[in-house]
């Protein structure tokens, strides 16, 4: 399926069928549309609205669609490629749908922290990844945003289910986004991954249709998942990221000064969001506990060993360019 989607978009780009591929935006007054599955109060959304939008206001109007209302989660990159959207906040998992090698950036326990993410994104090792996305999908990756450390968040109380090792997640229906990379990670954690749109997570937790979900603490608070869950096991299984994805056709239609402004605006929004997210991440545990949710640290060594072992010899790891994992690790602390 992955190769089919990639091949289709490559063919469309080559023949000029993608609208944006042959019609750059040269108008003096432009509109940059952004689609995201996050809410208006999600820190990534806030960063784009409060930092990016004012910085490009001299030549572009900024319009955002939140909660998957403009384009459904997982379809934003296709919308950009088709010329129907300017921007999205894209995950490595979504990009892996088109380019399997991106799964390396969605692998458990690879990125160490927010600073490591930035070093990796700005290192020359990323150049071939970025170029391929531009050439074959018509999407330019401007900057990297820090989403946070993802943890396992469950409906059961700790007395009912104490998650210390991956074995404890056996049979647990853990919501994960629907892409192959996400589903692989969920299985690597020891759970039964259940694909589900982000907008449906709260109601599915409330009804018991799923047992849990995985997200950073700020997302747990922003989406009020603490109202329908009882525990968080601080697995820190993924230092998650998003990319600010921008239409290459729109980019090509900008003047040199406008390109500089857009790039600076993206970097500034990413930096602002990163600092705010880190601050929230460091200060939300007490609030979540006050809502009756137990928070504890499991056997991280057991999780790290098990998760990484699942990638050895897998199809996902086979797509990773030789030596890239070593280069990523070398950029760590």
Backbone bond lengths (Angstrom), bond angles and torsions (degrees), N, CA, C in turn:
res aa  C-N    CA-C-N  psi(-1)  N-CA   C-N-CA  omega(-1)  CA-C   N-CA-C  phi
1 X - - - 1.465 - - 1.516 111.23 -
2 X 1.321 116.77 -41.75 1.454 120.92 -178.88 1.516 111.35 -60.98
3 X 1.345 116.07 -47.61 1.445 120.07 -177.99 1.513 110.73 -66.45
4 X 1.328 117.58 -33.60 1.456 120.85 179.55 1.521 110.83 -64.21
5 X 1.318 117.22 -47.35 1.465 120.55 -179.68 1.515 110.25 -62.45
6 X 1.310 115.64 -43.55 1.458 119.48 -179.76 1.521 110.36 -62.99
7 X 1.331 117.20 -44.19 1.455 121.42 -178.52 1.521 111.30 -64.08
8 X 1.323 116.12 -39.94 1.466 120.37 179.34 1.516 111.09 -61.45
9 X 1.328 117.18 -46.53 1.453 119.68 -178.16 1.517 111.91 -70.27
10 X 1.327 117.23 -32.22 1.460 120.41 175.79 1.522 109.97 -63.76
11 X 1.333 115.78 -42.14 1.460 119.93 -179.74 1.521 111.30 -66.91
12 X 1.330 116.20 -41.66 1.460 119.89 178.82 1.515 111.19 -62.68
13 X 1.340 115.80 -42.57 1.462 119.61 179.76 1.521 110.65 -63.61
14 X 1.335 116.41 -39.28 1.461 120.82 -177.64 1.521 111.73 -67.43
15 X 1.329 117.46 -33.80 1.455 120.76 -177.09 1.516 113.39 -92.76
16 X 1.338 116.38 -5.20 1.458 119.47 177.51 1.509 113.85 80.79
17 X 1.337 117.19 13.26 1.472 119.49 -178.77 1.516 111.10 -70.79
18 X 1.347 117.06 -33.48 1.449 119.31 177.68 1.521 108.23 -64.67
19 X 1.310 116.12 122.68 1.462 120.54 -173.75 1.508 112.49 -55.18
20 X 1.321 116.09 -46.78 1.452 119.63 -176.32 1.507 113.45 -67.72
21 X 1.333 117.66 -19.01 1.454 120.18 -175.59 1.521 112.69 -71.54
22 X 1.337 116.71 -21.56 1.454 119.03 -176.38 1.520 112.36 -122.44
23 X 1.341 116.79 -0.87 1.453 119.39 -176.93 1.522 110.44 -130.13
24 X 1.345 118.94 77.49 1.455 121.41 177.87 1.519 111.36 -61.92
25 X 1.322 115.58 157.58 1.449 120.91 -179.75 1.524 109.84 -92.73
26 X 1.334 116.58 113.61 1.451 120.56 -179.56 1.524 112.34 -111.26
27 X 1.319 117.17 -4.70 1.467 120.12 -175.60 1.520 110.91 -61.27
28 X 1.340 114.26 145.25 1.461 119.59 -179.29 1.525 110.54 -65.87
29 X 1.303 116.16 -40.00 1.461 120.93 179.23 1.521 108.78 -104.33
30 X 1.327 116.18 109.31 1.459 121.90 -177.16 1.521 111.15 -110.42
31 X 1.319 115.39 161.99 1.462 121.72 172.90 1.517 108.28 -121.86
32 X 1.315 115.56 122.28 1.457 121.52 174.78 1.527 107.66 -97.19
33 X 1.314 117.36 113.78 1.461 120.95 178.27 1.526 109.33 -100.15
34 X 1.315 116.11 133.95 1.458 122.25 177.88 1.516 109.80 -120.20
35 X 1.326 116.63 133.80 1.455 122.28 175.10 1.518 109.23 -115.47
36 X 1.318 116.53 134.03 1.460 121.32 178.77 1.523 110.17 -145.94
37 X 1.331 115.50 149.70 1.461 119.97 175.23 1.517 111.14 -82.85
38 X 1.339 117.01 -10.87 1.457 121.12 179.52 1.524 112.65 -75.36
39 X 1.312 115.42 164.45 1.458 120.64 178.77 1.524 110.32 -82.13
40 X 1.321 115.48 172.98 1.461 120.77 178.74 1.523 111.41 -65.90
41 X 1.343 117.10 -26.23 1.462 120.99 -178.85 1.529 112.59 -94.80
42 X 1.321 117.42 -4.07 1.459 120.93 173.73 1.525 108.32 -57.66
43 X 1.339 117.02 138.36 1.457 119.66 -172.89 1.522 112.76 -61.29
44 X 1.318 117.75 -32.05 1.464 120.23 176.69 1.528 110.63 -65.85
45 X 1.327 116.08 -42.19 1.462 120.27 177.96 1.519 111.16 -64.04
46 X 1.324 115.87 -42.24 1.470 120.76 179.45 1.523 110.60 -62.47
47 X 1.317 116.37 -43.28 1.469 120.21 -179.94 1.519 111.69 -61.31
48 X 1.317 116.95 -41.48 1.461 119.78 179.42 1.520 111.26 -67.83
49 X 1.332 117.02 -40.69 1.463 120.57 -177.97 1.524 112.68 -73.00
50 X 1.336 116.39 -38.22 1.467 119.82 -173.40 1.520 113.85 -92.68
51 X 1.332 117.04 -19.75 1.468 119.57 -177.72 1.526 111.45 -116.81
52 X 1.326 116.67 -54.95 1.468 119.04 -177.66 1.519 111.81 -63.60
53 X 1.328 116.97 -51.82 1.467 120.71 -174.15 1.529 113.25 -56.52
54 X 1.343 119.88 -48.92 1.470 119.24 179.48 1.522 113.47 -62.58
55 X 1.334 117.32 -31.78 1.454 120.22 -177.19 1.527 113.29 -72.23
56 X 1.335 117.21 -25.77 1.474 120.15 178.99 1.521 112.03 -103.38
57 X 1.333 116.43 4.11 1.468 120.62 -173.37 1.523 113.28 -62.28
58 X 1.338 118.12 -19.51 1.454 120.49 -179.56 1.513 113.93 -66.49
59 X 1.335 117.31 -22.35 1.466 119.16 -178.45 1.523 113.73 -139.83
60 X 1.328 118.29 -4.02 1.463 119.52 -178.02 1.523 111.48 -143.37
61 X 1.304 114.95 138.37 1.463 122.00 172.36 1.526 107.74 -87.43
62 X 1.335 117.15 138.62 1.453 122.55 -177.67 1.520 109.65 -109.88
63 X 1.338 116.53 125.44 1.459 121.59 178.67 1.522 108.77 -130.88
64 X 1.329 116.55 130.33 1.460 120.87 -176.84 1.521 111.49 -121.04
65 X 1.321 115.36 142.89 1.455 122.05 173.17 1.514 108.77 -114.10
66 X 1.331 117.66 121.69 1.461 122.48 -174.04 1.533 111.69 -102.81
67 X 1.327 114.88 165.36 1.470 122.35 174.34 1.528 113.11 57.36
68 X 1.321 116.64 31.68 1.453 120.25 177.62 1.511 114.67 68.75
69 X 1.336 117.17 19.18 1.466 120.05 -176.16 1.522 113.20 -79.44
70 X 1.315 117.35 -28.03 1.462 120.69 -179.14 1.527 110.67 -83.78
71 X 1.336 115.77 -49.42 1.472 122.46 172.21 1.518 107.47 -140.88
72 X 1.311 117.03 141.46 1.456 121.31 -177.98 1.517 110.56 -64.86
73 X 1.335 115.48 149.01 1.455 120.41 177.98 1.521 110.53 -54.73
74 X 1.336 115.80 131.35 1.447 120.80 179.64 1.520 114.03 95.50
75 X 1.342 117.76 -8.57 1.465 120.78 -179.98 1.531 112.09 -111.01
76 X 1.326 116.97 0.10 1.466 119.47 -173.50 1.530 112.84 -66.31
77 X 1.332 117.05 -40.72 1.462 119.29 -179.30 1.520 111.01 -64.10
78 X 1.307 116.58 -38.42 1.465 120.19 176.43 1.521 110.67 -63.59
79 X 1.343 115.99 -37.58 1.460 119.77 179.20 1.528 111.22 -65.91
80 X 1.335 116.59 -38.89 1.464 120.16 176.30 1.522 109.53 -64.56
81 X 1.333 116.23 -46.21 1.461 120.79 -179.05 1.524 111.86 -60.32
82 X 1.319 117.05 -34.41 1.461 121.90 -178.70 1.523 113.10 -83.09
83 X 1.333 117.41 -2.41 1.453 120.60 179.51 1.513 114.48 82.95
84 X 1.339 117.75 15.07 1.462 121.60 -177.44 1.519 114.15 -101.38
85 X 1.326 117.39 -0.85 1.456 122.63 -176.11 1.515 108.54 -152.87
86 X 1.337 116.26 146.33 1.459 119.70 -179.72 1.514 112.66 -91.85
87 X 1.338 116.54 -42.08 1.457 119.71 -169.37 1.523 111.78 -142.75
88 X 1.325 114.67 155.41 1.458 120.26 170.07 1.526 108.49 -149.84
89 X 1.309 115.66 167.69 1.460 122.69 172.98 1.521 105.07 -106.87
90 X 1.328 115.46 94.80 1.468 122.09 -167.05 1.514 112.09 -99.31
91 X 1.314 116.09 145.39 1.463 121.22 178.12 1.519 110.67 -95.41
92 X 1.322 115.85 159.89 1.461 120.65 174.32 1.527 110.15 -63.38
93 X 1.324 116.17 -31.86 1.455 120.75 179.54 1.526 110.64 -64.07
94 X 1.335 116.74 -39.97 1.465 120.31 178.40 1.528 110.87 -66.78
95 X 1.315 116.21 -41.18 1.462 119.75 179.01 1.522 111.38 -66.45
96 X 1.328 116.17 -30.62 1.470 120.22 178.48 1.526 111.85 -65.90
97 X 1.332 117.49 -18.21 1.457 120.64 174.72 1.527 110.72 -62.67
98 X 1.324 115.35 -34.61 1.460 121.23 -179.42 1.530 111.65 -96.84
99 X 1.318 116.01 -37.59 1.460 122.35 -175.05 1.525 108.38 -129.62
100 X 1.317 118.56 95.20 1.464 122.55 -172.98 1.523 114.11 -53.88
101 X 1.334 117.63 -27.21 1.462 119.69 -178.17 1.530 112.56 -64.12
102 X 1.342 117.59 -20.01 1.460 120.41 177.66 1.522 112.14 -67.98
103 X 1.315 117.62 -13.02 1.469 119.96 179.37 1.523 111.63 -62.78
104 X 1.328 117.35 -19.83 1.469 119.30 178.76 1.521 111.05 -63.46
105 X 1.337 117.20 -29.90 1.461 121.25 179.87 1.534 112.18 -84.67
106 X 1.326 115.95 -1.80 1.462 121.29 177.82 1.518 111.14 -117.08
107 X 1.329 115.78 16.18 1.459 121.14 -176.99 1.529 111.05 -87.87
108 X 1.311 116.00 138.92 1.458 120.80 -179.01 1.515 113.24 -58.08
109 X 1.317 115.21 134.01 1.462 123.59 173.17 1.534 113.59 62.43
110 X 1.339 117.77 31.52 1.466 121.53 174.79 1.526 110.62 -95.78
111 X 1.334 117.37 -57.94 1.462 119.06 174.22 1.526 109.25 -72.65
112 X 1.329 115.66 140.18 1.462 120.23 -175.22 1.521 113.23 -93.27
113 X 1.319 116.60 -38.36 1.460 120.43 -179.50 1.527 108.53 -165.65
114 X 1.336 116.22 -175.86 1.465 120.70 -176.43 1.524 111.75 -63.92
115 X 1.325 117.45 -40.98 1.464 120.81 -179.45 1.523 110.90 -64.82
116 X 1.313 116.63 -37.34 1.466 121.31 178.16 1.526 110.42 -62.77
117 X 1.325 117.10 -40.13 1.454 121.03 177.42 1.530 111.36 -56.92
118 X 1.321 116.12 -45.40 1.463 120.99 -178.30 1.526 110.64 -65.10
119 X 1.335 116.43 -43.58 1.464 119.36 178.80 1.526 111.08 -60.41
120 X 1.318 116.38 -41.80 1.463 120.29 -179.92 1.528 110.45 -65.22
121 X 1.330 116.98 -45.91 1.467 120.56 -176.87 1.522 111.83 -62.80
122 X 1.318 116.98 -36.62 1.466 121.02 -176.45 1.525 113.41 -90.07
123 X 1.321 117.38 -3.25 1.456 120.78 -179.68 1.534 110.60 -80.25
124 X 1.332 117.83 149.99 1.468 120.24 177.54 1.525 114.56 -55.63
125 X 1.340 117.85 -20.76 1.461 119.10 178.99 1.526 111.72 -60.55
126 X 1.351 116.83 -23.66 1.462 121.10 -179.75 1.518 112.92 -81.83
127 X 1.313 118.77 -16.15 1.467 120.99 -173.58 1.522 113.27 -56.37
128 X 1.344 119.38 -47.02 1.473 118.51 179.16 1.527 112.87 -63.65
129 X 1.334 116.73 -34.43 1.463 120.57 177.47 1.531 110.47 -63.78
130 X 1.328 115.49 -50.68 1.461 120.43 -179.01 1.528 111.36 -61.14
131 X 1.335 116.25 -43.04 1.463 120.34 -177.19 1.521 111.50 -64.03
132 X 1.312 116.73 -39.48 1.457 119.85 -179.53 1.529 111.13 -64.98
133 X 1.330 116.77 -39.79 1.469 120.45 178.70 1.526 110.27 -64.16
134 X 1.329 116.81 -39.56 1.459 120.51 177.81 1.529 111.39 -66.07
135 X 1.324 115.78 -48.88 1.462 120.69 -173.75 1.522 113.16 -69.12
136 X 1.322 116.93 -38.27 1.465 119.91 -171.48 1.523 114.46 -103.85
137 X 1.327 117.62 -15.76 1.460 119.93 -179.45 1.523 112.59 -124.22
138 X 1.322 117.25 -13.66 1.461 119.69 -179.50 1.511 112.99 72.71
139 X 1.336 116.71 31.10 1.462 122.49 -178.72 1.525 109.03 -124.23
140 X 1.313 116.47 130.68 1.464 121.69 178.24 1.527 108.94 -104.46
141 X 1.319 117.27 127.08 1.467 122.08 177.74 1.527 108.14 -89.86
142 X 1.327 116.08 111.62 1.464 120.73 -173.09 1.523 113.41 -85.90
143 X 1.314 116.99 -42.84 1.459 119.77 -174.52 1.522 109.18 -159.80
144 X 1.342 115.75 170.51 1.458 120.65 -178.52 1.531 109.18 -114.08
145 X 1.327 115.83 133.70 1.459 122.73 179.45 1.530 109.38 -109.21
146 X 1.316 115.49 143.31 1.462 121.46 179.50 1.520 109.54 -91.44
147 X 1.320 115.93 118.87 1.463 120.08 177.69 1.516 111.49 -90.61
148 X 1.335 116.61 -34.58 1.453 119.12 176.64 1.520 112.81 126.40
149 X 1.317 115.03 177.33 1.465 121.43 177.49 1.524 108.89 -83.54
150 X 1.311 115.37 122.99 1.459 120.29 -178.11 1.526 109.87 -86.36
151 X 1.338 114.66 137.71 1.458 121.89 -179.18 1.526 109.87 -129.65
152 X 1.307 116.35 161.73 1.459 121.96 178.57 1.528 109.31 -85.36
153 X 1.323 116.48 124.87 1.466 124.45 -175.05 1.532 108.33 -123.18
154 X 1.357 117.21 117.69 1.463 121.10 -169.27 1.522 113.88 -123.02
155 X 1.332 114.95 155.99 1.462 122.16 176.81 1.524 111.54 -74.31
156 X 1.324 117.00 -33.60 1.460 120.69 -177.05 1.529 111.20 -70.53
157 X 1.323 115.60 149.02 1.457 119.47 172.37 1.517 108.96 -72.96
158 X 1.313 115.93 163.84 1.466 119.24 179.48 1.529 110.80 -66.22
159 X 1.339 115.86 -29.33 1.471 119.13 177.24 1.525 110.74 -64.92
160 X 1.335 116.08 -32.14 1.460 120.81 179.91 1.532 111.86 -81.31
161 X 1.340 115.99 -34.63 1.462 120.60 -177.04 1.527 108.96 -152.32
162 X 1.308 115.81 104.71 1.469 121.83 -179.97 1.529 107.93 -98.52
163 X 1.332 116.48 106.54 1.466 120.82 -174.50 1.523 109.97 -89.89
164 X 1.325 115.88 103.24 1.459 121.92 178.14 1.530 112.17 -109.96
165 X 1.326 116.99 -32.73 1.464 121.96 -179.33 1.525 108.95 -135.94
166 X 1.336 118.99 166.52 1.464 121.26 177.66 1.528 113.28 -55.66
167 X 1.320 117.30 -30.98 1.466 120.08 -179.85 1.524 111.80 -60.07
168 X 1.337 116.27 -28.03 1.465 120.30 -178.78 1.528 112.59 -72.55
169 X 1.328 117.48 -14.65 1.465 120.90 -179.83 1.523 112.50 -93.62
170 X 1.314 117.34 3.14 1.467 120.78 179.82 1.525 110.41 -57.18
171 X 1.327 116.72 126.94 1.460 121.83 178.67 1.512 114.93 81.87
172 X 1.329 118.38 -2.86 1.459 121.65 179.65 1.530 109.54 -80.21
173 X 1.324 116.88 123.74 1.462 121.65 178.22 1.522 108.75 -80.87
174 X 1.315 114.65 95.19 1.459 121.32 -175.88 1.515 109.73 -99.43
175 X 1.326 116.50 118.20 1.463 119.49 178.31 1.517 110.81 -63.97
176 X 1.326 114.88 129.11 1.456 122.30 171.22 1.524 106.98 -135.73
177 X 1.333 117.96 149.82 1.469 118.40 174.48 1.517 110.53 -56.26
178 X 1.327 116.50 162.00 1.454 120.83 -166.79 1.513 117.96 -80.46
179 X 1.320 119.39 -4.79 1.462 119.13 -177.37 1.530 111.16 -72.31
180 X 1.333 114.97 159.49 1.459 120.11 -177.62 1.527 111.86 -59.58
181 X 1.348 116.56 -40.79 1.469 120.05 -178.06 1.523 111.30 -63.02
182 X 1.334 116.96 -41.37 1.457 120.56 178.62 1.524 111.01 -66.09
183 X 1.324 116.11 -44.82 1.455 120.19 -178.32 1.528 110.94 -63.79
184 X 1.325 116.92 -37.50 1.463 120.86 177.77 1.523 110.01 -62.71
185 X 1.331 116.77 -43.69 1.457 120.41 179.94 1.528 111.10 -63.00
186 X 1.326 116.87 -42.66 1.456 119.99 178.76 1.519 112.44 -59.07
187 X 1.337 115.44 -42.12 1.464 119.68 177.92 1.522 111.09 -68.45
188 X 1.342 116.32 -36.63 1.462 120.46 179.11 1.526 111.58 -63.73
189 X 1.319 116.76 -28.19 1.468 121.41 177.85 1.526 111.91 -73.87
190 X 1.318 116.03 -12.62 1.458 120.36 -179.76 1.512 114.22 102.69
191 X 1.353 116.98 -2.88 1.460 121.59 -176.48 1.525 111.48 -92.30
192 X 1.328 114.44 176.92 1.464 121.67 170.47 1.523 106.56 -100.62
193 X 1.338 118.50 97.85 1.463 120.05 -174.74 1.523 111.95 -67.41
194 X 1.322 115.85 135.22 1.455 122.08 -179.23 1.524 109.29 -119.37
195 X 1.338 118.90 115.28 1.466 120.22 179.82 1.524 111.12 -70.95
196 X 1.314 115.58 133.12 1.463 120.20 -176.51 1.517 109.07 -160.72
197 X 1.312 117.51 137.42 1.460 121.75 177.37 1.526 109.55 -63.52
198 X 1.313 115.58 144.82 1.463 120.85 -177.88 1.526 111.81 -57.57
199 X 1.329 116.49 -37.12 1.471 120.98 -177.72 1.523 112.73 -66.03
200 X 1.332 117.49 -14.73 1.460 120.91 -177.43 1.527 113.19 -102.25
201 X 1.334 117.10 -0.30 1.469 119.93 -172.53 1.525 111.93 -65.75
202 X 1.331 117.65 -47.01 1.474 120.46 -175.68 1.533 110.96 -58.86
203 X 1.330 116.58 -51.56 1.462 119.12 -177.05 1.528 111.71 -66.17
204 X 1.328 116.78 -32.59 1.465 119.88 179.21 1.522 111.55 -71.16
205 X 1.335 116.95 -34.95 1.460 120.31 173.67 1.526 110.18 -66.40
206 X 1.319 115.96 -43.27 1.472 120.76 -178.22 1.527 111.61 -62.80
207 X 1.326 116.55 -37.31 1.468 120.36 -177.17 1.521 112.98 -85.95
208 X 1.328 116.56 -14.93 1.448 120.02 -176.90 1.515 113.53 86.62
209 X 1.327 117.02 10.63 1.464 120.42 178.06 1.523 111.01 -65.00
210 X 1.330 116.45 -27.96 1.461 121.97 173.02 1.526 107.66 -128.99
211 X 1.327 115.61 158.46 1.465 120.91 179.98 1.521 112.38 -89.63
212 X 1.333 116.48 -26.38 1.451 117.99 -176.47 1.508 112.74 -171.20
213 X 1.313 114.52 -178.49 1.458 122.10 179.04 1.519 107.77 -147.83
214 X 1.323 116.88 166.23 1.458 119.80 177.05 1.524 109.41 -126.16
215 X 1.324 115.29 126.51 1.461 121.55 178.03 1.524 109.03 -162.85
216 X 1.323 117.58 163.76 1.464 120.29 173.84 1.534 111.00 -67.96
217 X 1.325 115.64 160.99 1.465 120.45 -178.56 1.532 113.09 -57.51
218 X 1.345 120.50 -40.75 1.467 118.84 179.07 1.528 112.78 -59.42
219 X 1.325 117.58 -34.41 1.460 120.32 178.11 1.521 110.56 -70.87
220 X 1.327 117.12 -37.04 1.464 120.95 176.62 1.522 110.42 -57.95
221 X 1.328 115.74 -40.43 1.463 120.14 179.93 1.522 111.19 -76.27
222 X 1.326 116.89 -45.96 1.466 120.91 -177.66 1.524 111.41 -59.16
223 X 1.338 116.57 -39.59 1.463 121.03 -178.33 1.534 112.82 -93.74
224 X 1.340 116.98 0.66 1.463 123.23 178.87 1.527 112.74 59.43
225 X 1.332 116.29 34.75 1.461 120.11 177.24 1.525 111.20 -65.00
226 X 1.331 117.41 -21.79 1.464 120.69 178.41 1.532 111.49 -63.11
227 X 1.333 117.48 -18.51 1.461 120.41 178.74 1.534 111.96 -74.32
228 X 1.335 116.39 -22.81 1.466 119.81 -173.41 1.531 112.26 -124.80
229 X 1.332 117.37 16.86 1.468 121.37 176.44 1.526 109.53 -134.76
230 X 1.334 115.75 166.03 1.462 120.57 -174.64 1.521 114.04 -122.89
231 X 1.325 118.42 -14.31 1.465 118.66 -177.44 1.522 111.41 -154.21
232 X 1.328 114.90 154.50 1.460 122.60 172.65 1.521 108.06 -131.81
233 X 1.320 115.36 121.01 1.461 121.65 174.20 1.529 106.67 -96.65
234 X 1.322 116.45 117.10 1.467 121.55 -172.67 1.533 110.93 -76.84
235 X 1.325 114.99 70.88 1.454 121.27 -177.72 1.532 112.42 -72.84
236 X 1.321 118.03 -26.36 1.474 121.96 -178.95 1.525 110.72 47.64
237 X 1.324 116.05 40.77 1.464 120.03 -171.50 1.525 113.85 -74.52
238 X 1.312 116.51 -17.24 1.458 119.05 178.01 1.522 109.17 -146.82
239 X 1.333 116.16 122.35 1.465 120.30 169.27 1.518 104.38 -84.46
240 X 1.321 115.25 93.53 1.459 121.68 -164.47 1.523 112.16 -81.12
241 X 1.319 114.49 151.43 1.457 121.17 -178.98 1.513 110.66 -138.49
242 X 1.309 114.41 163.38 1.461 122.95 168.55 1.519 108.24 -134.37
243 X 1.316 115.49 156.07 1.453 120.78 174.42 1.523 109.37 -109.11
244 X 1.321 116.59 140.88 1.456 120.01 169.36 1.516 106.09 -79.16
245 X 1.328 116.41 106.30 1.459 123.10 -175.78 1.520 109.55 -98.50
246 X 1.326 116.22 133.79 1.468 122.09 -172.83 1.523 109.68 -131.86
247 X 1.313 116.51 144.36 1.456 121.45 178.86 1.523 111.21 -62.03
248 X 1.332 116.61 121.97 1.463 120.63 178.68 1.532 110.03 -65.72
249 X 1.337 117.93 -35.08 1.459 120.86 178.70 1.528 110.68 -63.20
250 X 1.340 116.34 -43.77 1.465 119.64 177.40 1.523 110.16 -64.82
251 X 1.328 116.03 -43.37 1.468 121.27 178.70 1.534 110.90 -56.29
252 X 1.322 116.56 -44.69 1.468 121.12 -177.78 1.530 111.69 -66.15
253 X 1.315 116.49 -22.00 1.454 120.18 178.81 1.513 114.68 -88.09
254 X 1.328 117.10 -3.10 1.462 121.50 179.23 1.529 110.72 -83.45
255 X 1.326 115.00 153.57 1.460 119.29 172.06 1.523 109.04 -74.53
256 X 1.327 116.27 168.05 1.464 119.94 179.97 1.519 111.27 -59.34
257 X 1.321 117.33 -42.28 1.467 120.97 179.57 1.526 111.17 -66.19
258 X 1.333 116.56 -39.02 1.459 119.86 178.94 1.524 111.09 -66.09
259 X 1.311 116.87 -38.39 1.471 119.98 177.22 1.524 110.75 -61.47
260 X 1.320 116.16 -43.04 1.467 120.27 178.30 1.523 110.01 -61.12
261 X 1.335 116.26 -42.91 1.462 120.49 -179.16 1.525 111.42 -65.01
262 X 1.318 117.09 -44.63 1.463 120.79 179.91 1.527 110.37 -62.48
263 X 1.336 116.69 -43.67 1.463 119.72 179.79 1.526 111.16 -63.61
264 X 1.320 116.68 -44.55 1.465 120.43 178.53 1.519 110.99 -63.74
265 X 1.328 116.78 -38.43 1.466 120.80 179.79 1.524 110.70 -65.24
266 X 1.328 116.70 -41.03 1.466 120.53 178.55 1.518 111.04 -65.30
267 X 1.328 116.70 -44.84 1.462 120.36 179.45 1.527 111.49 -63.85
268 X 1.334 116.19 -39.62 1.466 120.50 -179.66 1.527 110.70 -67.63
269 X 1.329 116.76 -42.04 1.466 120.49 178.49 1.522 110.52 -63.88
270 X 1.340 116.43 -41.94 1.464 120.17 179.26 1.522 111.17 -63.31
271 X 1.340 116.72 -42.48 1.465 120.61 -179.97 1.521 111.32 -65.91
272 X 1.330 116.03 -42.88 1.467 120.80 178.85 1.530 110.32 -62.23
273 X 1.335 115.51 -48.52 1.456 119.37 179.92 1.511 112.54 -62.58
274 X 1.328 116.71 -36.60 1.463 121.32 -179.97 1.529 110.67 -62.44
275 X 1.328 116.35 -48.64 1.465 120.49 -179.29 1.522 111.48 -63.52
276 X 1.331 116.20 -42.55 1.461 120.33 179.99 1.531 111.19 -66.20
277 X 1.323 115.75 -40.07 1.463 119.76 -179.69 1.524 111.23 -67.00
278 X 1.322 116.66 -41.90 1.464 120.27 177.43 1.528 110.79 -62.04
279 X 1.320 116.33 -41.15 1.461 120.47 179.65 1.529 110.69 -63.53
280 X 1.332 115.92 -46.11 1.458 119.63 178.96 1.530 111.10 -63.59
281 X 1.312 115.27 -42.80 1.460 120.52 -178.84 1.525 111.42 -59.01
282 X 1.324 115.25 -36.22 1.468 120.60 -176.73 1.526 113.42 -81.12
283 X 1.331 117.35 -10.73 1.465 119.10 -172.03 1.528 115.03 -126.31
284 X 1.316 116.81 11.47 1.467 118.45 -174.76 1.521 114.79 -102.67
285 X 1.326 117.35 -13.20 1.463 119.57 -175.60 1.527 112.11 -59.11
286 X 1.338 116.61 -42.72 1.467 119.37 -178.61 1.523 111.36 -63.22
287 X 1.347 116.20 -40.97 1.465 118.91 178.70 1.525 110.83 -63.15
288 X 1.322 116.97 -44.86 1.464 120.49 -178.53 1.531 109.98 -62.64
289 X 1.324 116.72 -41.82 1.463 119.96 177.25 1.533 111.00 -61.60
290 X 1.320 116.31 -36.94 1.468 119.97 -179.76 1.524 111.99 -64.98
291 X 1.330 116.29 -17.17 1.460 120.72 178.43 1.532 112.07 -92.48
292 X 1.350 115.74 8.69 1.457 120.11 175.62 1.518 114.90 90.21
293 X 1.325 116.63 13.28 1.466 120.76 179.41 1.527 109.40 -98.13
294 X 1.337 117.04 127.29 1.461 121.08 176.92 1.531 109.77 -79.96
295 X 1.331 116.82 136.33 1.465 122.19 177.99 1.520 108.47 -125.43
296 X 1.331 116.37 130.12 1.456 119.61 -178.33 1.527 109.74 -153.30
297 X 1.323 116.31 164.91 1.462 122.47 -179.64 1.526 109.81 -104.38
298 X 1.337 117.50 124.65 1.467 120.64 179.24 1.527 111.13 -83.71
299 X 1.314 116.65 -164.79 1.462 122.74 176.75 1.534 107.71 -81.55
300 X 1.333 116.00 91.87 1.468 120.33 -174.68 1.524 112.37 -65.29
301 X 1.314 117.02 -35.12 1.467 119.93 178.58 1.529 110.59 -61.83
302 X 1.329 116.20 -40.41 1.462 120.37 179.34 1.525 110.66 -65.07
303 X 1.338 116.25 -42.03 1.461 119.89 178.94 1.524 111.00 -66.08
304 X 1.330 116.24 -46.58 1.468 119.86 -177.22 1.535 110.91 -60.92
305 X 1.326 116.21 -46.29 1.463 120.56 -179.03 1.520 111.65 -62.44
306 X 1.339 115.61 -44.78 1.468 119.78 -177.70 1.524 111.21 -67.32
307 X 1.330 117.04 -47.48 1.463 120.33 -176.74 1.522 111.34 -62.21
308 X 1.322 117.11 -48.28 1.456 119.03 -177.77 1.528 111.62 -66.33
309 X 1.311 116.77 -31.29 1.476 119.40 179.21 1.525 111.19 -66.80
310 X 1.320 117.46 -27.01 1.464 120.72 -179.26 1.525 112.08 -69.11
311 X 1.337 116.01 -25.50 1.461 119.70 -179.56 1.522 112.66 -81.95
312 X 1.326 117.16 -23.24 1.464 121.15 -178.15 1.530 109.30 -63.07
313 X 1.323 115.30 122.56 1.453 119.96 179.45 1.515 114.91 78.01
314 X 1.327 118.00 2.45 1.465 120.78 -178.88 1.527 111.05 -81.60
315 X 1.327 115.45 164.11 1.465 120.88 177.20 1.522 110.59 -62.92
316 X 1.336 116.45 -35.50 1.460 120.19 179.44 1.524 111.10 -61.54
317 X 1.323 116.62 -45.74 1.459 120.26 -178.73 1.523 111.22 -69.90
318 X 1.323 117.15 -28.17 1.468 120.86 -179.32 1.526 111.61 -64.26
319 X 1.331 117.27 -24.29 1.465 120.93 -178.30 1.527 113.05 -85.62
320 X 1.334 116.89 -8.76 1.457 119.71 -177.66 1.531 110.24 -72.59
321 X 1.316 118.50 131.55 1.466 120.62 177.07 1.528 110.43 -60.23
322 X 1.299 115.77 142.25 1.456 121.26 -176.79 1.534 111.19 -59.79
323 X 1.314 115.30 131.16 1.460 120.97 175.88 1.505 115.93 86.20
324 X 1.348 118.44 -10.65 1.468 120.13 -175.86 1.520 111.67 -67.87
325 X 1.331 117.79 -40.21 1.460 119.44 -179.99 1.527 110.50 -61.79
326 X 1.321 117.37 -41.02 1.463 120.68 177.57 1.530 111.07 -62.57
327 X 1.322 116.59 -38.65 1.470 120.36 179.21 1.525 111.00 -68.20
328 X 1.343 116.43 -37.20 1.473 120.01 176.40 1.518 110.12 -64.07
329 X 1.328 116.33 -46.64 1.465 120.67 179.71 1.526 111.27 -61.73
330 X 1.329 117.25 -36.16 1.469 120.88 -178.65 1.521 112.06 -67.24
331 X 1.340 116.77 -21.14 1.464 120.83 178.77 1.530 111.88 -86.20
332 X 1.332 116.88 -2.46 1.454 121.47 -179.34 1.512 111.97 -76.50
333 X 1.319 114.25 -179.48 1.462 119.52 -178.90 1.520 111.49 -72.03
